Amino acid sequence: MMRSTLVRCASVALATFSLACSDSTAPVNLNQEQVGDMLDAMSAVSSFGSTGAPGTAALRVGPQATANATLNVSETASCPNGGSASVSGTVSDGTAAGSMTMHVTQSFSGCAATSEKGRVWTFNGDPNIVTDVSTSYNQTTGAYSMTATQVGGIRFSSDLGSGSCQVNLTFTLTGNQTSFAGTLSGTACGVSIQKTVSLTQ
């Protein structure tokens, strides 16, 4: 239960960071729908905790763990339409204490994937994305909190054109088994970002 919640927290953070990545200074200016389409394609190769996705091994700490377990990760996966994506870093899972920390670097090399609408996007590192996540979880109440940072950049291209996005963001999140609320702040593509997110199931 705790591990699945922490995985969900990390996935929420990464997805939220990506949403800040619309590039107003790139050779192509993407509108909101096009950015969403790009993120849809990116999610096929960069979501943590998904079967076969880069980073999957980083979150595979056995449920039987009762003390801090540290896992060093280095994994490369083929992207759906060619190229590759890789992740390297360290995950420390303190199951008994209700905590997890993660430091990972994601890299892309000609990594191509198709969005649900059928557009093929290709991603390359600019030079990479470095993510740090620290979470805590109360097994009794189900409450959790997370602080995450993401720094780096990615280049993208499609039939719409090409561009790049540099990010330097901080995300904080608190929640429980049925809801969460968080704040995202920093810069993306040279633009100041200040967002709040929430979800109730």
Secondary structure, 3 states (H helix, E strand, C coil): CHHHHHHHHHHHHHHHHHHCCCCCCCCCCCCHHHHHHHHHHHHHHHCCCCCCCCCHHHHCCCCCCCCEEEEEEEEEEECCCCCEEEEEEEEEEECCCCEEEEEEEEEEECEEEECCCCCEEEEEEEEEEEEEEEEEECCCCCCEEEEEEEEEEEEEEECCEEEEEEEEEEEEEEECCCEEEEEEEEEECCEEEEEEEEEEC
